[in-house]
Amino acid sequence: MKLTENFVNPSSRTLYFDNFFASTDLLKSLGEESFRATGTIRESRINHEYPLEESMRKKESGSSDIAFDQNSEIFLV
């Protein structure tokens, strides 16, 4: 978050990051500051507000599922 302090007009910015930095908590914080963000999130960094279906873990590679939180406007694929 410290790296975003000097941005003017955050709603005109989109941040991209890899799974080393990404978490649902970070996406929420960035959203509260009006930033858009995209990143790959490790399963261990998805908090309990977005439970992963056990059936999703059993699907073959390349399968996908979605979740959307209207409050924070976080969309997970």
Backbone as CSV, one residue per row, in Angstrom:
resi,resn,N_x,N_y,N_z,CA_x,CA_y,CA_z,C_x,C_y,C_z
1,MET,0.825,-1.190,0.000,0.000,0.000,0.000,0.870,1.255,0.000
2,LYS,2.038,1.152,0.605,2.915,2.314,0.655,3.327,2.769,-0.755
3,LEU,3.447,1.826,-1.672,3.842,2.170,-3.045,2.760,2.955,-3.789
4,THR,1.540,2.960,-3.301,0.444,3.649,-3.978,0.182,5.042,-3.423
5,GLU,0.903,5.455,-2.405,0.628,6.729,-1.724,0.752,7.957,-2.626
6,ASN,1.621,7.931,-3.607,1.869,9.110,-4.436,1.052,9.166,-5.720
7,PHE,0.197,8.193,-5.938,-0.627,8.203,-7.146,-1.726,9.249,-7.025
8,VAL,-1.899,10.025,-8.096,-3.005,10.971,-8.178,-4.103,10.298,-8.998
9,ASN,-5.345,10.468,-8.584,-6.499,9.897,-9.271,-6.388,8.370,-9.390
10,PRO,-6.456,7.663,-8.267,-6.290,6.208,-8.290,-7.327,5.471,-9.129
11,SER,-8.505,6.044,-9.330,-9.524,5.342,-10.116,-9.140,5.212,-11.591
12,SER,-8.140,5.975,-12.025,-7.669,5.856,-13.405,-6.498,4.880,-13.520
13,ARG,-6.170,4.198,-12.438,-5.029,3.267,-12.416,-5.505,1.834,-12.234
14,THR,-4.808,0.917,-12.873,-5.022,-0.507,-12.646,-3.680,-1.109,-12.266
15,LEU,-3.657,-1.803,-11.148,-2.434,-2.443,-10.672,-2.485,-3.929,-11.000
16,TYR,-1.351,-4.471,-11.407,-1.217,-5.887,-11.725,-0.094,-6.449,-10.869
17,PHE,-0.314,-7.621,-10.303,0.740,-8.222,-9.488,0.610,-9.734,-9.512
18,ASP,1.714,-10.397,-9.104,1.736,-11.855,-9.133,1.310,-12.426,-7.785
19,ASN,1.329,-13.748,-7.697,0.812,-14.404,-6.500,1.690,-14.248,-5.265
20,PHE,2.872,-13.690,-5.402,3.706,-13.448,-4.230,3.119,-12.334,-3.372
21,PHE,2.491,-11.343,-4.001,1.957,-10.189,-3.291,0.447,-10.220,-3.098
22,ALA,-0.277,-10.911,-3.941,-1.734,-10.813,-3.983,-2.422,-11.527,-2.823
23,SER,-3.501,-10.910,-2.340,-4.393,-11.518,-1.354,-5.737,-10.806,-1.452
24,THR,-6.780,-11.439,-0.938,-8.078,-10.781,-0.964,-8.084,-9.547,-0.073
25,ASP,-7.328,-9.574,1.009,-7.235,-8.390,1.881,-6.591,-7.215,1.143
26,LEU,-5.564,-7.480,0.341,-4.933,-6.427,-0.443,-5.912,-5.862,-1.468
27,LEU,-6.654,-6.738,-2.143,-7.637,-6.265,-3.118,-8.692,-5.377,-2.463
28,LYS,-9.129,-5.756,-1.264,-10.096,-4.922,-0.535,-9.506,-3.556,-0.216
29,SER,-8.296,-3.533,0.295,-7.649,-2.270,0.659,-7.465,-1.375,-0.563
30,LEU,-7.041,-1.951,-1.667,-6.869,-1.171,-2.889,-8.209,-0.641,-3.393
31,GLY,-9.243,-1.456,-3.307,-10.570,-1.028,-3.724,-11.098,0.126,-2.891
32,GLU,-10.812,0.098,-1.603,-11.230,1.190,-0.714,-10.543,2.499,-1.081
33,GLU,-9.374,2.402,-1.708,-8.640,3.583,-2.163,-8.956,3.930,-3.620
34,SER,-9.917,3.227,-4.217,-10.391,3.435,-5.599,-9.469,2.886,-6.671
35,PHE,-8.518,2.056,-6.310,-7.670,1.409,-7.304,-8.376,0.193,-7.869
36,ARG,-8.126,-0.093,-9.140,-8.507,-1.372,-9.738,-7.263,-2.243,-9.689
37,ALA,-7.458,-3.534,-9.487,-6.297,-4.419,-9.378,-6.625,-5.790,-9.929
38,THR,-5.608,-6.428,-10.491,-5.718,-7.777,-11.028,-4.494,-8.557,-10.593
39,GLY,-4.699,-9.783,-10.158,-3.568,-10.603,-9.763,-3.966,-12.042,-9.557
40,THR,-2.984,-12.905,-9.504,-3.172,-14.309,-9.193,-3.017,-14.466,-7.689
41,ILE,-3.963,-15.144,-7.064,-3.931,-15.284,-5.607,-3.745,-16.750,-5.250
42,ARG,-2.805,-17.003,-4.367,-2.602,-18.365,-3.875,-3.801,-18.764,-3.006
43,GLU,-4.125,-20.021,-3.034,-5.275,-20.515,-2.261,-5.154,-20.157,-0.782
44,SER,-3.958,-20.177,-0.240,-3.761,-19.889,1.181,-3.984,-18.410,1.519
45,ARG,-4.092,-17.549,0.504,-4.294,-16.120,0.748,-5.715,-15.660,0.428
46,ILE,-6.607,-16.608,0.228,-8.022,-16.291,0.068,-8.652,-16.501,1.432
47,ASN,-9.139,-15.416,2.049,-9.668,-15.559,3.405,-11.006,-16.284,3.396
48,HIS,-11.546,-16.543,4.559,-12.730,-17.381,4.709,-14.012,-16.749,4.180
49,GLU,-13.977,-15.484,3.782,-15.150,-14.865,3.182,-15.424,-15.446,1.802
50,TYR,-14.424,-16.044,1.189,-14.532,-16.605,-0.146,-14.158,-18.086,-0.092
51,PRO,-15.030,-18.902,0.478,-14.653,-20.323,0.604,-14.573,-20.996,-0.753
52,LEU,-13.545,-21.792,-0.930,-13.411,-22.573,-2.160,-14.197,-23.866,-1.989
53,GLU,-14.950,-24.192,-2.992,-15.716,-25.427,-2.957,-14.763,-26.619,-2.996
54,GLU,-15.037,-27.606,-2.165,-14.225,-28.820,-2.176,-14.283,-29.473,-3.557
55,SER,-15.438,-29.366,-4.221,-15.573,-29.964,-5.546,-14.633,-29.294,-6.548
56,MET,-14.311,-28.007,-6.342,-13.406,-27.307,-7.246,-11.991,-27.844,-7.114
57,ARG,-11.608,-28.191,-5.919,-10.258,-28.724,-5.705,-10.072,-30.068,-6.417
58,LYS,-11.168,-30.792,-6.632,-11.089,-32.118,-7.227,-11.174,-32.091,-8.747
59,LYS,-11.441,-30.924,-9.344,-11.573,-30.848,-10.796,-10.202,-30.926,-11.460
60,GLU,-10.226,-31.311,-12.721,-8.966,-31.448,-13.443,-8.368,-30.074,-13.759
61,SER,-7.108,-30.064,-14.068,-6.396,-28.840,-14.413,-7.073,-28.151,-15.594
62,GLY,-7.188,-26.837,-15.513,-7.834,-26.070,-16.570,-9.280,-25.738,-16.275
63,SER,-9.853,-26.351,-15.243,-11.228,-26.056,-14.853,-11.272,-24.719,-14.132
64,SER,-12.451,-24.109,-14.102,-12.562,-22.827,-13.396,-13.915,-22.709,-12.713
65,ASP,-13.998,-21.776,-11.784,-15.221,-21.451,-11.074,-15.139,-19.972,-10.748
66,ILE,-16.243,-19.364,-10.345,-16.230,-17.929,-10.049,-16.882,-17.646,-8.710
67,ALA,-16.504,-16.513,-8.126,-17.141,-15.985,-6.915,-17.080,-14.466,-7.011
68,PHE,-18.139,-13.791,-6.563,-18.186,-12.329,-6.594,-18.741,-11.823,-5.277
69,ASP,-18.031,-10.874,-4.663,-18.486,-10.241,-3.430,-18.984,-8.840,-3.784
70,GLN,-20.290,-8.603,-3.665,-20.857,-7.320,-4.045,-20.390,-6.183,-3.142
71,ASN,-20.136,-6.463,-1.882,-19.704,-5.406,-0.961,-18.345,-4.836,-1.334
72,SER,-17.383,-5.698,-1.553,-16.026,-5.233,-1.868,-15.773,-5.199,-3.375
73,GLU,-16.706,-5.720,-4.161,-16.581,-5.806,-5.614,-15.350,-6.597,-6.041
74,ILE,-15.066,-7.649,-5.314,-13.963,-8.553,-5.656,-14.545,-9.714,-6.449
75,PHE,-13.959,-9.954,-7.605,-14.382,-11.029,-8.491,-13.252,-12.038,-8.568
76,LEU,-13.519,-13.266,-8.170,-12.510,-14.328,-8.213,-12.881,-15.343,-9.279
77,VAL,-11.889,-15.754,-10.048,-12.084,-16.798,-11.059,-11.184,-17.940,-10.712
